[in-house]
Amino acid sequence: MKSAEPFSKLANLKRLDISEHPEFFMTEEKKEQLECAELQGLPSEQKEGVEFSAWNITIDDILAHFKNLEEIICD
C-alpha cells in the first residue's frame, strides 16, 4: 500500500485487530533478518533477482486516521 489515505474512510472505527500483521511492529533489523532467511537455500542466480518490497506506511500512519478508536488487538 502506497498511502494510508484509504483508512480515512474508516474514521469511526472503534476496534482494530492487527494481530495477524506483525510487520507493523518489526524493526528494520528484524525485517532484514527475515529477508536474509528467505534467501537461504536459493541458488545464487535466483538471489540476484529477488527484490523485497519497501515499507510505505507505518502503524502510526494508519492510526492517525482512527480518531474514535477504543481498542487495538495485537497479539
C-alpha positions as CSV (number, residue, x, y, z in Angstrom):
1,M,0.0,0.0,0.0
2,K,1.5,3.3,-1.0
3,S,-0.5,5.5,1.3
4,A,-2.6,5.3,4.5
5,E,-5.3,7.5,2.9
6,P,-7.8,4.7,2.3
7,F,-8.0,4.3,6.1
8,S,-9.6,7.7,6.4
9,K,-12.8,6.2,5.2
10,L,-12.9,4.2,8.5
11,A,-12.7,7.2,10.7
12,N,-15.4,5.9,13.0
13,L,-13.7,2.5,13.6
14,K,-13.9,1.5,17.3
15,R,-11.9,-1.8,17.3
16,L,-8.8,-2.7,15.3
17,D,-7.3,-6.2,15.1
18,I,-3.8,-6.2,13.7
19,S,-2.7,-9.4,15.4
20,E,-2.0,-11.1,12.0
21,H,0.2,-8.3,10.8
22,P,3.5,-8.4,12.7
23,E,5.1,-6.3,10.0
24,F,3.7,-3.2,11.7
25,F,5.9,-3.9,14.8
26,M,9.1,-5.1,13.2
27,T,12.2,-3.1,13.4
28,E,14.3,-2.5,10.3
29,E,16.8,-5.0,11.6
30,K,14.2,-7.7,12.1
31,K,12.9,-7.1,8.6
32,E,16.4,-7.5,7.2
33,Q,16.9,-10.8,9.2
34,L,13.6,-12.2,7.8
35,E,14.6,-11.2,4.2
36,C,18.0,-12.8,4.7
37,A,16.4,-16.0,6.0
38,E,14.1,-16.1,3.0
39,L,17.1,-16.1,0.7
40,Q,18.8,-19.0,2.4
41,G,18.8,-22.1,0.2
42,L,18.2,-20.3,-3.1
43,P,20.8,-20.6,-5.8
44,S,22.9,-17.5,-6.3
45,E,21.3,-16.7,-9.7
46,Q,17.9,-16.6,-8.1
47,K,19.0,-14.5,-5.2
48,E,20.1,-11.7,-7.7
49,G,16.5,-11.4,-9.0
50,V,14.8,-11.2,-5.6
51,E,13.6,-7.7,-4.6
52,F,11.7,-7.2,-1.3
53,S,9.0,-4.6,-1.1
54,A,9.7,-1.4,0.8
55,W,7.6,-0.2,3.7
56,N,5.5,2.7,2.5
57,I,3.3,3.2,5.6
58,T,3.7,2.6,9.3
59,I,1.2,1.7,12.0
60,D,1.4,5.4,13.1
61,D,0.3,6.5,9.6
62,I,-2.7,4.2,9.9
63,L,-3.6,5.0,13.5
64,A,-3.7,8.7,12.7
65,H,-6.9,8.1,10.7
66,F,-8.8,6.5,13.6
67,K,-9.9,9.3,15.9
68,N,-12.6,7.2,17.6
69,L,-10.5,4.0,18.1
70,E,-11.1,2.5,21.5
71,E,-9.4,-0.9,21.3
72,I,-6.4,-2.3,19.4
73,I,-5.7,-6.0,19.4
74,C,-2.2,-7.0,18.5
75,D,-1.2,-10.4,19.9
